[in-house]
Amino acid sequence: MRYRTLIVTFLAICLGVLTTFSQVAFAADDTPLTYEQIKGSGLAKNCPQLPDGEDSIQLQSGKSYQLVDLCLQPSNFFVKEEPTTKRQKPKYISAKEVTFGASTLDLVRGDLTVGADNRLTFSEKDGYDFGAVTVQTPSRELVPFLFTVKGLVARAQSGADGLSPSTKFEGAYRIPSYRTSGFLDPKGRGLSTGYDTAVALPASGDRDEIRRENIKAFDIGEGSISLKVENVDSYTGEIGGSFIALQPSDSDMGSKEPVDVKIQGVFYARVEGY
């Protein structure tokens, strides 16, 4: 019986190694993966990757293009920690994602225009442009936020004839409320449904805190993002690179102060119409 257990364990380990190897082989291949190859592998959240290259895409001034299939895949999260003493400065501490696979944005598209000064402007229109994410700090505090690029308008920091590995976009986007108007808190209070106030509130306590819990708000925040183009394929119109986004966390419909969150990751997109 003891040997049978050892044999079963050994076979399970071999099967796991072979499965991992096959997933890596599929990921390294340029051929499209089937549903069965992606299912359960964790590859669905990965953005396409381009090989290193110094290529460029030439774009004409005054013309409008489309930036499609924009995919943003976060790889690192940081939460701003306020100092405990006056001598200390605020700093960002690393946090881990607990909603794995929900943070990647995909199939985002918008207009890519070239101004009279040869500066490029990307205006986001639609796509899977938001995702509810929760990260955990080293102190085990859970920080929920809505990672999004809704309404993003990003401009290139310098004029050029097109897209190259030196192109860098910066812009702002709006952040809808993490909670919708139909959400009810544990006491049945909501913005458009439920109770306006909670019953049996204690006579003592922080009255402002109670007021903020009672009066729900659909807060619209604002975030900023920097997109750095690092790889370009002029034949296919594909570009790739890295990004850094700064935005506030969820305020729980106005009941608490949001904290600043920094997101780092990679992106991929494709230019149409050139």
C-alpha positions in Angstrom: 0.0 0.0 0.0 2.9 2.3 0.8 4.5 1.7 -2.6 1.2 2.3 -4.3 1.0 5.8 -2.7 4.5 6.6 -3.8 3.8 5.5 -7.4 0.6 7.7 -7.5 2.5 10.7 -6.1 5.3 10.2 -8.7 2.8 10.0 -11.6 1.0 13.1 -10.4 4.3 15.0 -10.3 5.2 13.8 -13.8 1.8 14.8 -15.2 2.1 18.3 -13.6 5.6 18.8 -15.2 4.3 17.6 -18.6 1.3 19.9 -18.4 3.4 22.9 -17.5 5.9 22.1 -20.3 3.1 21.8 -22.9 1.6 25.2 -21.8 5.0 26.9 -22.2 5.4 25.3 -25.6 2.0 26.5 -26.7 2.7 30.0 -25.4 6.0 30.2 -27.3 4.4 29.2 -30.5 3.1 31.9 -32.9 0.1 29.8 -34.0 -3.3 30.7 -32.4 -4.2 28.6 -29.4 -7.4 26.6 -29.2 -9.9 26.8 -26.4 -8.8 23.5 -24.9 -5.1 24.7 -24.9 -6.0 27.9 -23.1 -8.6 26.5 -20.7 -7.2 26.3 -17.2 -3.7 27.4 -18.2 -3.9 31.0 -17.0 -2.8 32.2 -20.5 -6.2 34.0 -21.2 -5.2 37.0 -19.2 -1.9 37.5 -21.1 -1.5 40.2 -23.7 0.3 39.3 -27.0 4.0 40.0 -26.9 6.2 41.4 -29.7 9.9 40.6 -30.2 12.4 43.3 -29.7 12.9 45.6 -32.7 13.7 49.2 -33.7 11.0 49.4 -36.4 8.6 52.3 -36.9 5.2 53.1 -38.3 5.0 56.2 -40.5 1.8 58.3 -40.0 0.7 61.3 -42.0 -0.2 64.7 -40.4 -3.9 65.6 -40.5 -5.1 62.0 -41.0 -7.0 59.8 -38.5 -6.2 56.2 -37.8 -7.6 53.6 -35.5 -5.8 52.0 -32.5 -7.5 48.6 -32.0 -7.0 45.5 -29.9 -5.4 47.5 -27.1 -4.6 45.1 -24.3 -3.3 46.2 -20.9 -1.9 43.5 -18.5 -0.9 44.6 -15.0 2.0 42.9 -13.5 2.7 44.9 -10.3 0.4 46.8 -7.9 1.4 49.3 -5.3 -0.7 51.1 -2.6 0.2 54.5 -1.2 1.0 54.3 2.5 0.6 57.5 4.5 3.5 58.3 7.0 3.0 57.7 10.7 5.2 60.7 11.7 5.7 64.1 10.2 9.3 63.4 9.3 8.4 60.5 7.0 7.2 60.8 3.5 4.3 58.9 1.8 5.5 55.8 -0.1 4.1 53.1 -2.3 4.2 49.6 -0.9 3.9 46.4 -3.0 0.5 44.7 -2.9 -0.6 41.3 -4.4 -3.7 40.8 -6.5 -6.3 38.5 -5.0 -8.7 38.6 -8.0 -6.4 36.8 -10.4 -7.1 37.2 -14.1 -9.7 40.0 -13.6 -7.3 42.9 -14.1 -6.4 42.6 -17.8 -8.2 45.0 -20.2 -8.6 43.8 -23.8 -10.1 44.7 -27.2 -10.0 48.4 -26.3 -10.1 50.7 -29.4 -10.2 54.3 -30.3 -9.1 57.1 -32.6 -5.4 57.8 -33.3 -5.0 61.3 -34.8 -1.9 63.2 -35.9 -2.0 66.9 -35.1 -0.6 69.9 -37.0 2.5 69.7 -34.7 2.9 66.0 -35.6 1.9 65.0 -32.1 -0.2 61.8 -31.8 -3.4 61.7 -29.8 -5.3 58.5 -28.8 -8.9 58.9 -27.8 -10.5 55.7 -26.2 -14.0 54.8 -27.5 -15.0 51.3 -26.3 -14.0 47.8 -25.5 -13.4 45.7 -22.4 -12.1 48.8 -20.7 -12.7 48.2 -17.0 -12.2 45.5 -14.4 -12.9 45.2 -10.7 -9.7 44.4 -8.9 -8.8 43.8 -5.3 -5.2 43.8 -3.9 -3.9 42.9 -0.5 -1.1 44.9 1.3 1.5 43.3 3.5 -0.7 44.2 6.6 -3.4 42.1 5.0 -5.6 45.1 4.2 -7.8 44.6 1.2 -7.9 47.5 -1.3 -10.6 47.3 -4.0 -10.5 49.5 -7.1 -11.8 49.7 -10.6 -8.9 49.5 -13.1 -10.1 51.2 -16.3 -9.2 53.5 -19.2 -12.7 54.8 -19.9 -12.5 58.1 -21.8 -8.8 58.1 -22.0 -7.2 60.9 -24.0 -3.5 60.4 -24.2 -1.1 62.6 -26.2 2.5 61.8 -27.4 5.0 63.9 -25.5 6.9 65.0 -28.6 6.2 65.4 -32.3 7.3 62.7 -34.7 6.4 61.2 -38.1 4.7 58.2 -36.5 5.2 55.5 -33.9 8.6 54.3 -32.8 10.2 52.8 -29.7 10.8 56.3 -28.4 7.1 57.3 -28.5 5.5 58.0 -25.1 1.8 58.8 -24.5 0.5 60.4 -21.3 -3.2 61.2 -20.5 -6.1 61.0 -18.1 -9.1 58.9 -17.8 -12.3 58.8 -15.7 -13.1 56.1 -13.1 -16.7 55.2 -12.5 -17.8 54.1 -9.0 -16.7 50.6 -8.0 -20.3 50.0 -6.7 -23.3 50.5 -8.9 -26.4 52.5 -7.8 -28.3 49.3 -7.1 -25.8 48.0 -4.5 -27.0 47.6 -0.9 -24.7 47.6 2.1 -25.1 45.1 5.0 -27.8 47.4 6.6 -29.8 47.7 3.4 -28.8 51.2 2.4 -28.2 52.2 -1.2 -28.1 55.0 -3.7 -31.2 54.3 -5.7 -32.7 51.4 -3.8 -32.9 50.3 -0.2 -33.1 52.5 2.9 -31.9 56.0 3.3 -30.7 55.5 6.8 -30.0 52.6 9.1 -32.3 52.0 12.1 -31.2 51.6 15.7 -28.1 53.8 15.3 -26.4 54.5 18.6 -26.9 58.0 20.1 -23.2 58.4 20.6 -20.3 58.1 18.2 -18.9 59.8 15.2 -21.8 61.6 13.6 -19.9 62.5 10.4 -19.0 58.8 10.0 -22.7 57.8 10.3 -23.7 60.5 7.8 -21.2 59.3 5.3 -22.4 55.7 5.7 -26.1 56.8 5.2 -25.6 59.1 2.2 -24.4 57.0 -0.7 -22.6 58.7 -3.6 -21.7 57.6 -7.1 -18.1 58.9 -7.1 -16.4 59.6 -10.4 -12.6 59.6 -10.0 -9.8 60.5 -12.4 -6.6 58.5 -13.1 -3.6 59.1 -15.2 -1.5 56.7 -17.4 1.8 56.7 -19.2 2.3 54.4 -22.2 5.8 53.8 -23.4 6.1 52.2 -26.9 9.1 49.8 -26.9 8.5 47.4 -29.8 7.0 48.1 -33.3 6.2 45.9 -36.2 5.5 48.1 -39.3 4.4 45.1 -41.4 1.5 44.1 -39.1 1.0 47.5 -37.5 1.5 46.1 -34.0 3.0 47.9 -31.1 3.9 46.9 -27.6 5.5 48.3 -24.5 4.9 49.1 -20.8 2.6 51.4 -18.9 2.3 53.0 -15.4 -1.1 54.1 -14.2 -2.0 56.1 -11.1 -5.6 56.2 -9.8 -7.7 56.2 -6.6 -9.1 53.2 -5.0 -12.8 52.5 -4.2 -14.4 54.9 -1.7 -17.3 52.5 -0.8 -19.8 54.9 -2.2 -18.4 57.9 -0.3 -18.2 56.2 3.1 -14.4 56.2 3.3 -11.4 58.1 1.9 -9.8 56.4 -1.2 -6.1 55.7 -1.3 -3.8 56.1 -4.3 -2.9 52.9 -6.3 -0.1 52.5 -8.8 -0.4 49.9 -11.5 2.6 48.7 -13.7 2.4 46.4 -16.6 2.7 45.8 -20.3 0.4 46.7 -23.3 -0.2 45.6 -26.8 -2.1 47.3 -29.7 -2.5 47.4 -33.4 -2.7 50.4 -35.8 -5.3 50.4 -38.6 -5.7 52.6 -41.6 -2.0 53.5 -42.3 
